[in-house]
């Protein structure tokens, strides 16, 4: 079963304080977080990579990662494609004449690769480190795909306590899960603050062992058609606040859950998530990758342990 890795890399990260945070070097040889995700995906069995970027960061992206990763992927028999998220990529019949500058959101980002995706795929954020366990679990789930299971999705479920920043609030998709690890509900929750006992939002405590989404979804090729319809409905439902509303993938999937259109299996992962949400996060991320290398999880020459394509 062919499977694809889709990387959402179009955002600039306004909280980071300038610069393209997805392109910040965090490994011993200047590797970026995406390098580790691509390595783990190839190791888990994914055989295609689709980058979602914007035209205005294309040159910087190709210089830092695109050209280099294309060669590594070619050596390992991995296909590479590019999709471009843009404000004017709208559903047929929809017009927008506002002054928006921010992209339409992660739902539209995935739609940007609609002509490139013909296989089950995992979608991730470019600036999040997910760990090896999550890629293996989602790949194994996607390999069970069949047209009869077109609406069976999966989600890497991270423990909230493993996903927090020491330097400020974070946004997480807080999950409600049943006894069979099926997702019942997901609520995009902003400004979750780390505390000594776990976490809190708006002064209320949250159990650190709650599952949260880090936007690592296992989806089917048929999910693209649902997203297309959802994007049209988004414009209908947000006419009054269309300049600021976002078509978010977790919100869209949560709505489909309530309708009974899809099911989502939460695949528990206990790896420590980390990412550069704030500039102050970077030293911790650099140290975390060095620790993983010291423990033998990764080689210092990151891709050297992958089997080359015949």
Phi, psi and omega in degrees: 000120177286138180224149184239149172255120179250122185248118179275107185233026184270346184277150179265339178076077186298329182286346188284339177093036176097156180085164180266099190297333180294342185255013178283130177289132180230348180264172185296336179247026180084011178301145176258169184303321179303324180303316182291322177295317180295317177303311184294325179292316178297316181298325181284344177120359176293143185233019176207141178235129175241120176266129172257115182228183174247151181302324185284348173252008186301314183297313180296321181296313181295323181294319186274322185227317191305305183297318182292314182293325178303318180293315179299316180295319179299318179298334183253013177070029183255130178281143178235132178226161178233137173236153186237121177273131180214155182295331184269008176272086188244159177298151179303132179090351179264131177240145178225128183232024180276196184244028181296142174241338182276140177305164187285351177121176187292332176296315178291328178302313179295323178298334181298337180255024184299330181273357184251343187258115176236006186226165174299148187212158171252137177246136182223163170279145181291329190256020177245137171262123187257336183090160187290324186302317183296319180295320179296315183296315182290322178299315180298321178295315182295330180292346177272002183300143168210159179305331178290342180249033186299335183251018176262108182253173175220163183215132172286118181263113179260146174288130183310317184298339179269008188231012188265158178256145175281354193242011177156178182288154179229160175256130180223150172274101183279125190258143166251125189233140178272184185292345178259017181062027173269136180288127177262319183204154175220130182239117176293115188240121185264156173057050172279121186256137176286135176232170181293337181260356182150257182203163174210157175221130182052038177081356181258136182287146173234134178299126180295344179267008175293139175284137175230156175267135172250028179064041174244095187248138170263114187237166182253160178301329180291341180297336180298319180295321176296321179296320178302313180294322179295325180292322176297314180296327178303317180291323178294323187273347187235033184301323185285332183236032188295338179291337184239344183295150179235139176269091188265137181301313180298321179296316179299313181294322176300321178294320178294325176299315181296326178283344184080016182286324185228165168237151181228119176272123177274122182258103186297135175228140185249009176294153176279116173287146164209157182194170182258080176283317178241154181304325181292345179289335192302313180302322178295321180293317178301314180295323181295316178294321178297322178296318178297323177292315179299328180275357178084009177292322177231154171278152176295329170266091201310309189270005186293341184268359179277143179286128180289146178294143178288000000 
